[in-house]
Amino acid sequence: VFVGFFSCKKDMPTGYVTEIAVFQLQKDKLNRAEEFRNAVDQFLKSQAGLISIEHNQDIENPEIFVDRIVWASKEVALEASKKAEIEPSLTSFFNSMEKSHYFGHTKTVAIASVSN
């Protein structure tokens, strides 16, 4: 079962596409999080147009993860998403998701700078 892995937003001003995935692993699969992360990274690094990957884990609810993946374009992001859905090395990861908390397209509406 594929549970909404990617969502795209345009970053200003580069034109890169940022995918945000907010998902929850099944609690009994939490001990496999590093294994899943490594499988996802290995797959993503094999895809054309990948710029960067950032993985985050919620402090209060460790079964919730937020991944940020930057691509050269929306087209390469969507192509990688299609491939991910059928990639055998990601099946266990997708089947271990309890819930996808966020799936959709976003856009940057403002960037705030911090000055001292």
Summary of the structure (lengths in Angstrom):
residues: 116
radius of gyration: 14.5
end to end distance: 47.9
largest distance: 49.1
contacts: 315
relative contact order: 0.30
helix: 34%
strand: 31%
